Amino acid sequence: MHKQILIVDDEPAIRDMVAFARRKGDFEPVHAGDARQAQAAIAERVPDLILLDWMLPGTSGLELARRWRREPLTREVPIIMLTARGEENDRVGGLEAGVDDYVVKPFSTRELLARIRAVMRRSREDEEDGSIQVGPLRIDGAAHRVYAGEAPVVIGPTEYRLLHFFMTHAERVYSRAQLLDHVWGGSVYVEERTVDVHIRRLRRTLEPFGAEGLVQTVRGAGYRFSTTP
């Protein structure tokens, strides 16, 4: 079965261009022009990836991303934001909402396919990762779940990858560039600022379990995962 990509964009020309890119990349595209159509498509089949336009009629793409990250059905589905907003604050806002990557319009078919393949590749790599426990945190690799003690931790796909890398490389300091290379696959499209955003999100995810301090900032060097204060 081909990977299914849900394209949520109210501009027919953009949807057609994206669909063409999907056919060349052996992906099955499903179109939705607004939040209602997107929810209906997800109810029929949970997609393997969502391409989400920032500006939509009614509910914005940003609001949709936040909603999908809260819902168990779509919590782990990678989201790439399509946006005409190139300002840094807008990009950071999308990442804070749970988006895994973004593409600024106008974009080329080649760039879009590269982003999609990179995100899909990272998702497949996650499925092959094993289980590990460090301190109070445990990752069940087969089930793709995180636990603090016996309590399940609700976590987004990028934060899951970041946490898994940290836990399998505990007590070592990694710069932002090194984390981008190991966790994001060295994608030239992702900025170092992205690491800081996802570190903040990971800490907020772990905070209710008193484990946010395990992700430590090493001034002038980067970040470290350690059970030692």
ZIJO-V736096 format. One record per residue. RES is the residue in one letter. OMEGA is omega as a letter, one per 20 degrees, with the letter a starting at -180 (none if undefined). D_FIRST is the distance of its C-alpha to the first C-alpha in whole Angstrom. Layout:
res:RES omega:OMEGA d_first:D_FIRST
res:RES omega:OMEGA d_first:D_FIRST
This chain:
res:M omega:r d_first:0
res:H omega:r d_first:4
res:K omega:a d_first:7
res:Q omega:r d_first:9
res:I omega:r d_first:12
res:L omega:a d_first:15
res:I omega:a d_first:18
res:V omega:a d_first:21
res:D omega:a d_first:24
res:D omega:r d_first:27
res:E omega:a d_first:28
res:P omega:a d_first:26
res:A omega:r d_first:27
res:I omega:a d_first:25
res:R omega:a d_first:22
res:D omega:r d_first:22
res:M omega:r d_first:22
res:V omega:r d_first:20
res:A omega:r d_first:17
res:F omega:r d_first:19
res:A omega:r d_first:18
res:R omega:a d_first:14
res:R omega:r d_first:14
res:K omega:a d_first:16
res:G omega:r d_first:14
res:D omega:r d_first:10
res:F omega:r d_first:10
res:E omega:a d_first:9
res:P omega:r d_first:13
res:V omega:a d_first:14
res:H omega:r d_first:18
res:A omega:a d_first:21
res:G omega:a d_first:24
res:D omega:a d_first:26
res:A omega:a d_first:26
res:R omega:r d_first:26
res:Q omega:r d_first:23
res:A omega:r d_first:21
res:Q omega:r d_first:22
res:A omega:r d_first:21
res:A omega:a d_first:17
res:I omega:r d_first:17
res:A omega:a d_first:18
res:E omega:r d_first:15
res:R omega:r d_first:13
res:V omega:a d_first:13
res:P omega:r d_first:12
res:D omega:r d_first:11
res:L omega:r d_first:14
res:I omega:r d_first:17
res:L omega:a d_first:19
res:L omega:r d_first:22
res:D omega:r d_first:26
res:W omega:a d_first:29
res:M omega:r d_first:31
res:L omega:r d_first:30
res:P omega:a d_first:32
res:G omega:a d_first:33
res:T omega:a d_first:31
res:S omega:r d_first:31
res:G omega:r d_first:28
res:L omega:r d_first:30
res:E omega:r d_first:30
res:L omega:r d_first:27
res:A omega:r d_first:26
res:R omega:r d_first:28
res:R omega:a d_first:27
res:W omega:r d_first:24
res:R omega:r d_first:25
res:R omega:a d_first:27
res:E omega:a d_first:25
res:P omega:a d_first:23
res:L omega:a d_first:20
res:T omega:a d_first:19
res:R omega:a d_first:22
res:E omega:r d_first:19
res:V omega:r d_first:17
res:P omega:r d_first:18
res:I omega:r d_first:20
res:I omega:a d_first:22
res:M omega:r d_first:25
res:L omega:a d_first:26
res:T omega:r d_first:29
res:A omega:a d_first:32
res:R omega:a d_first:34
res:G omega:a d_first:35
res:E omega:a d_first:38
res:E omega:a d_first:37
res:N omega:r d_first:38
res:D omega:a d_first:35
res:R omega:r d_first:33
res:V omega:r d_first:34
res:G omega:r d_first:34
res:G omega:r d_first:30
res:L omega:r d_first:30
res:E omega:a d_first:32
res:A omega:r d_first:30
res:G omega:r d_first:27
res:V omega:a d_first:25
res:D omega:a d_first:24
res:D omega:r d_first:25
res:Y omega:r d_first:26
res:V omega:a d_first:26
res:V omega:r d_first:30
res:K omega:i d_first:30
res:P omega:a d_first:31
res:F omega:r d_first:28
res:S omega:r d_first:26
res:T omega:a d_first:23
res:R omega:a d_first:23
res:E omega:a d_first:24
res:L omega:r d_first:22
res:L omega:r d_first:19
res:A omega:r d_first:21
res:R omega:a d_first:21
res:I omega:a d_first:17
res:R omega:r d_first:17
res:A omega:a d_first:19
res:V omega:r d_first:18
res:M omega:r d_first:15
res:R omega:r d_first:16
res:R omega:r d_first:19
res:S omega:r d_first:16
res:R omega:r d_first:15
res:E omega:r d_first:19
res:D omega:a d_first:19
res:E omega:a d_first:17
res:E omega:a d_first:19
res:D omega:a d_first:22
res:G omega:a d_first:25
res:S omega:r d_first:27
res:I omega:r d_first:31
res:Q omega:r d_first:34
res:V omega:a d_first:36
res:G omega:a d_first:39
res:P omega:a d_first:38
res:L omega:r d_first:35
res:R omega:r d_first:32
res:I omega:r d_first:28
res:D omega:a d_first:26
res:G omega:a d_first:23
res:A omega:a d_first:21
res:A omega:a d_first:21
res:H omega:a d_first:21
res:R omega:r d_first:25
res:V omega:r d_first:28
res:Y omega:r d_first:31
res:A omega:a d_first:35
res:G omega:r d_first:37
res:E omega:a d_first:35
res:A omega:r d_first:34
res:P omega:r d_first:31
res:V omega:r d_first:30
res:V omega:a d_first:28
res:I omega:r d_first:27
res:G omega:a d_first:25
res:P omega:a d_first:22
res:T omega:r d_first:25
res:E omega:r d_first:27
res:Y omega:r d_first:25
res:R omega:a d_first:25
res:L omega:r d_first:29
res:L omega:a d_first:30
res:H omega:r d_first:28
res:F omega:r d_first:30
res:F omega:a d_first:33
res:M omega:r d_first:33
res:T omega:r d_first:32
res:H omega:a d_first:35
res:A omega:r d_first:37
res:E omega:r d_first:41
res:R omega:a d_first:40
res:V omega:r d_first:41
res:Y omega:r d_first:38
res:S omega:r d_first:39
res:R omega:a d_first:36
res:A omega:r d_first:36
res:Q omega:r d_first:35
res:L omega:r d_first:32
res:L omega:a d_first:31
res:D omega:a d_first:30
res:H omega:a d_first:29
res:V omega:a d_first:27
res:W omega:r d_first:26
res:G omega:r d_first:25
res:G omega:a d_first:28
res:S omega:a d_first:27
res:V omega:a d_first:30
res:Y omega:a d_first:29
res:V omega:a d_first:30
res:E omega:r d_first:33
res:E omega:r d_first:35
res:R omega:r d_first:36
res:T omega:a d_first:32
res:V omega:a d_first:33
res:D omega:a d_first:36
res:V omega:a d_first:34
res:H omega:r d_first:32
res:I omega:r d_first:34
res:R omega:r d_first:36
res:R omega:r d_first:33
res:L omega:r d_first:33
res:R omega:r d_first:36
res:R omega:r d_first:36
res:T omega:a d_first:33
res:L omega:a d_first:36
res:E omega:a d_first:39
res:P omega:a d_first:39
res:F omega:r d_first:39
res:G omega:a d_first:41
res:A omega:a d_first:39
res:E omega:a d_first:39
res:G omega:r d_first:42
res:L omega:r d_first:40
res:V omega:a d_first:38
res:Q omega:r d_first:42
res:T omega:r d_first:43
res:V omega:a d_first:45
res:R omega:r d_first:47
res:G omega:a d_first:47
res:A omega:a d_first:44
res:G omega:a d_first:41
res:Y omega:r d_first:39
res:R omega:r d_first:40
res:F omega:a d_first:38
res:S omega:r d_first:41
res:T omega:r d_first:42
res:T omega:a d_first:46
res:P omega:none d_first:47
